[in-house]
């Protein structure tokens, strides 16, 4: 059976059409009370709600604060996670020593660290950054670890034959270049996980998108809640697009 695959332009048009259909169904469900009033805002209510948040300066402030938490947590969690994964993957002794610790800590979700974030850092930006960093750390750790484990051992033997048998030389000339696609895949996954963690990181009152959503939900202002949900989706789409652009440049040598 022949399967026709739509081109890029067709896929874009179909995606837009699907989004329009969703908005129309959404509007009909709210307008004709298929959904109980107050539980879900109509799409037509979102633009005025966003304009109101924008006029009051709340939207700009929330986005600015969350971007600060997100960028710091993403950077710390990604760097530490990737570095730890590279070392554990490249050094069997370290991998064996840390195996039990990894199995103990890995299943603990970032939200579970909120009480300790409050105790250790207080109700401030550092606590929110810590939660995001924890959430991103394990994604990058396992991505780096798996990328190193998938490196062909013969590459290391060839490097040793050319005088690059030391750990630093082996890491610089073999492991890092060969692991780069896996490392970048982990970083890209971490971009999304970081935004998913922003709300959890701001649950305890740290200013940002999550805190603003919680304030709006307590007032049953569902239109404002949805505005910030869409804002987070838009910010993630933007960061993912920019990272994809950077990744294509870094991996151009593979083409």
Secondary structure, 3 states (H helix, E strand, C coil): CCCCCCCHHHHHHHHHHHHHHHHHHHHHHHHCCCCCCCCCCCCHHHHHHHHHHHHCCHHHHHHHHHHHHHHHHHHHHHHHHHHHHHHHHHCHHHHHHHHHHHHHHCCCCHHHHHHHHHHHHCCCHHHHHHHHHHHHHHHHHHHHHHHHHCCCHHHHHHHHHCCCCCHHHHHHHHHHHHHHHHHHHHHHHHHHHHHHHHHHHCCCCCCCHHHHHHHHHHCCCHHHHHHHHHHHHHHHHHHHHHHHHHHHHHCHHHC
